[in-house]
Amino acid sequence: MRGLGQLLLVFGLVSAALKLWLPGVHFLLLIWIDNWGNQTGWAIRIGMIVLGAVLLGLSYRGKKPVPGGTPQPPPPGRI
């Protein structure tokens, strides 16, 4: 889930940056975004950025740092 979130976030941000500053340059994988018009293309880009950020946030939500840096095995005799 974290990898998908990172991918969506990076592709969305780079696609938006290219559209803003270099209008003639596109990702080959994301050239289909503007087939439905300029506003729909921006909606897809923003949706990719938001969905990527949400997936990244959810992937880090359940992780709690372990004191000492490494998890300790259970004591012998207890499972």
Number of C-alpha atoms within 10 A of each C-alpha: 11 16 12 13 22 17 16 22 24 16 19 23 17 16 23 19 13 15 17 11 9 11 10 8 12 18 13 7 8 13 12 11 18 15 9 9 9 11 10 13 19 17 12 15 24 17 15 21 23 16 18 25 18 14 19 20 13 14 14 10 9 8 8 7 9 9 8 7 7 8 9 9 7 8 7 6 5 5 6
